[in-house]
Amino acid sequence: MADVKKVAFVTGGNRGIGLQTARELGQSGFEVVIGARDPSKGQAALEELRAAGVKAEVVLYDARRPETDASVKKHLEEKYGRLDVLVNNAGLIREELLARNASTVPEDILRETFETNLFAVVRLTQTLLPLLKKAPAGRIVNVSSILGSLGLHSAEGSPIAAAKAFAYNASKSALNAFTVHLADELKDTHVKVNSAHPGWVKTELGGPHAPMDVADSARTSVRLATLAADGPNGGFFHENDRLPW
């Protein structure tokens, strides 16, 4: 087994926010494992990370294929013996952000969105939790969205009032609920669990009109992944700001 200081696993780590998160974690001292469902894209991302001086590797992970959870765990357990950081970054949206479609969203869109954005995250986290408990300071970062904030959606004059893509927003609200419940369950351990809103970022998901560049997209996830022992647990953050549930 390799002598490793710290190891992080980032799902959807071959592009966008996930790749930037992997890059910054690697540059801060982690050995990074990125999960990618397309081997060729994963290899291209790996070469980019290594060119940036990051010690990294890529493994097959597909949120739509539960069997890859077990293969990821097997690889991490055999090579590293533990996991210090899990960044649940992989996600999808199948609607227009301004859809206002709660009365019309098709059931298949709801199911597909929840399968990736919630159920796959819960399943993978449960699978890898024994390895996180072996770390001296395990950290779980659930990459959520401000659009999952019921408090902001229901507030008068809300800045996100128009963004009512029901399946996506509801899946992120449910992901936040997972954060709260798991953090409470683990509060007497060395594992901390928090939700991150990376911002509205120019990615395939965020689109070209988003105000944030990918270079700025990882700050929240990296901060939550590297929290000190007295850092927050069970919170919802954008950078240093706590967001309403």
C-alpha positions in Angstrom: 0.0 0.0 0.0 1.3 3.4 -1.0 2.5 5.9 1.7 0.0 8.6 1.1 -0.4 11.9 3.0 -4.0 12.7 1.9 -6.2 11.3 -0.9 -9.4 12.9 -2.4 -11.9 11.3 -4.8 -13.8 13.7 -7.0 -16.8 12.5 -9.1 -17.3 14.0 -12.5 -13.6 15.1 -12.2 -12.8 15.1 -15.9 -14.3 18.5 -16.7 -15.6 21.8 -15.5 -16.0 22.4 -11.7 -14.9 18.8 -10.9 -11.6 19.1 -12.8 -10.9 22.5 -11.3 -11.6 21.1 -7.8 -9.2 18.2 -8.5 -6.5 20.6 -9.7 -6.7 22.8 -6.6 -6.9 19.9 -4.2 -3.9 18.4 -5.9 -2.0 21.7 -5.7 -2.7 21.9 -2.0 -1.1 18.6 -1.3 -3.7 15.9 -2.0 -3.2 12.9 -4.2 -6.4 13.1 -6.3 -8.4 10.3 -7.9 -11.0 11.5 -10.4 -14.0 9.6 -11.3 -15.0 9.7 -15.0 -17.6 7.7 -17.0 -15.8 8.2 -20.3 -12.2 6.6 -20.2 -10.9 8.8 -23.0 -12.1 12.0 -21.4 -10.8 10.8 -18.1 -7.4 10.2 -19.6 -7.3 13.7 -21.2 -8.2 15.2 -17.8 -5.5 13.2 -16.1 -2.9 14.4 -18.5 -4.0 18.0 -17.9 -3.7 17.5 -14.1 -0.3 15.9 -14.3 0.9 18.7 -16.6 -0.1 21.1 -13.8 2.1 19.1 -11.3 -0.8 17.3 -9.7 -0.3 13.7 -8.5 -3.5 12.1 -9.9 -5.1 9.1 -11.4 -8.5 8.3 -13.0 -11.0 5.5 -12.3 -14.2 4.5 -13.9 -17.2 6.0 -12.1 -20.6 6.3 -13.6 -23.5 7.5 -11.4 -25.9 5.5 -13.6 -24.0 2.2 -13.0 -24.1 1.2 -9.3 -21.5 -1.5 -9.8 -18.9 1.2 -10.3 -19.3 2.3 -6.6 -17.9 -1.1 -5.5 -15.0 -1.0 -7.9 -14.1 2.6 -6.8 -14.1 1.4 -3.2 -12.0 -1.6 -4.0 -9.4 0.5 -5.8 -9.2 3.1 -3.0 -9.1 0.5 -0.2 -6.4 -1.6 -1.9 -4.2 1.3 -3.0 -4.6 3.9 -0.2 -6.4 2.1 2.7 -8.6 5.1 3.4 -10.2 8.2 1.9 -9.7 11.7 3.3 -12.0 13.7 1.0 -15.1 12.8 -1.1 -16.4 15.5 -3.4 -19.8 14.4 -4.8 -19.5 16.7 -7.8 -21.2 14.7 -10.6 -24.7 16.0 -11.5 -27.0 16.8 -14.3 -29.9 19.0 -15.4 -32.5 18.0 -18.0 -34.6 21.2 -18.0 -34.4 24.8 -18.8 -33.5 26.8 -15.7 -36.5 29.1 -16.2 -38.9 26.2 -16.9 -41.5 26.9 -14.1 -42.6 23.3 -14.8 -43.8 21.8 -11.6 -47.2 21.0 -13.1 -45.8 19.6 -16.4 -42.4 18.0 -15.7 -42.4 14.4 -17.0 -41.8 11.6 -14.6 -38.9 10.3 -16.5 -37.1 13.6 -16.1 -37.7 13.6 -12.4 -36.5 10.1 -12.0 -33.3 10.6 -14.1 -32.5 13.8 -12.3 -33.0 12.3 -8.8 -31.1 9.1 -9.8 -27.9 11.1 -10.6 -28.2 14.1 -8.2 -29.5 12.3 -5.1 -29.7 8.5 -5.2 -26.2 8.0 -6.7 -24.7 10.4 -4.2 -26.3 8.6 -1.3 -25.3 5.2 -2.6 -21.6 6.2 -3.3 -21.3 8.0 0.0 -22.6 5.0 2.0 -20.2 2.8 0.1 -17.1 4.9 0.8 -18.0 6.0 4.3 -16.0 3.2 6.0 -12.9 4.5 4.2 -13.7 8.1 5.2 -14.0 7.0 8.8 -10.4 5.6 8.6 -9.1 9.1 7.8 -7.9 11.4 10.7 -10.2 14.2 9.3 -12.7 12.8 6.7 -14.5 15.4 4.7 -17.6 15.0 2.5 -18.5 17.8 0.1 -21.9 17.6 -1.6 -21.9 19.9 -4.6 -25.4 21.4 -4.4 -26.8 24.6 -5.8 -28.4 27.8 -4.5 -31.4 26.7 -6.5 -32.0 24.0 -3.9 -32.7 26.6 -1.3 -36.4 26.5 -0.4 -35.9 29.6 1.8 -34.7 31.7 -1.1 -37.2 30.3 -3.5 -40.1 31.3 -1.2 -38.7 34.7 -0.1 -40.2 37.9 -1.4 -37.9 39.5 -4.0 -35.7 36.5 -4.2 -32.8 36.7 -6.6 -33.5 33.1 -7.8 -37.3 33.5 -8.1 -37.4 32.9 -11.8 -35.2 29.8 -11.8 -37.9 27.2 -11.2 -36.7 24.0 -12.9 -38.5 21.7 -10.6 -36.6 18.4 -11.0 -33.2 19.9 -10.7 -34.0 22.3 -7.9 -35.9 19.6 -5.9 -33.0 17.1 -6.3 -30.6 19.7 -4.8 -33.0 20.4 -2.0 -33.1 16.6 -1.3 -29.3 16.5 -1.5 -29.1 19.3 1.1 -31.4 17.2 3.3 -29.0 14.3 3.0 -26.2 16.6 4.1 -28.1 17.7 7.2 -29.0 14.2 8.2 -25.6 12.6 7.6 -23.8 15.4 9.3 -25.9 14.9 12.4 -25.3 11.1 12.3 -21.5 11.7 12.1 -21.2 14.6 14.5 -19.3 12.6 17.0 -16.8 11.3 14.5 -13.9 12.9 12.6 -16.0 13.2 9.4 -17.6 16.5 8.5 -20.3 16.8 5.8 -21.3 20.1 4.1 -23.1 21.3 1.0 -21.4 23.6 -1.5 -22.9 26.1 -3.9 -20.1 26.7 -6.4 -21.8 29.7 -8.0 -23.3 30.0 -11.5 -20.3 28.9 -13.6 -19.6 28.8 -17.3 -19.7 25.0 -17.8 -21.8 22.7 -20.0 -24.4 22.7 -17.2 -24.2 26.4 -16.3 -24.1 27.6 -19.9 -22.2 30.5 -21.6 -24.0 33.3 -19.9 -23.0 32.4 -16.3 -21.0 35.2 -14.6 -18.3 33.0 -13.0 -15.4 31.4 -14.8 -14.4 27.8 -14.1 -11.1 29.1 -12.6 -13.2 30.5 -9.7 -15.6 27.6 -9.4 -13.7 25.3 -6.9 -13.2 27.7 -4.0 -16.2 26.6 -2.0 -15.6 22.9 -2.4 -11.9 23.1 -1.7 -12.5 25.2 1.5 -15.0 22.6 2.7 -12.7 19.7 1.8 -9.9 21.2 3.9 -11.8 22.4 7.0 -10.0 22.3 10.3 -11.3 20.3 13.2 -13.3 23.3 14.5 -14.9 24.0 11.1 -18.6 23.8 10.4 -20.5 20.5 9.9 -23.9 20.2 8.3 -23.9 23.6 6.6 -24.7 25.0 3.2 -22.1 27.5 1.8 -21.0 29.6 -1.0 -17.4 30.5 -0.4 -17.5 32.0 3.2 -21.2 32.7 3.2 -23.7 30.4 4.8 -26.8 30.0 2.7 -30.4 29.4 3.8 -31.8 25.9 3.4 
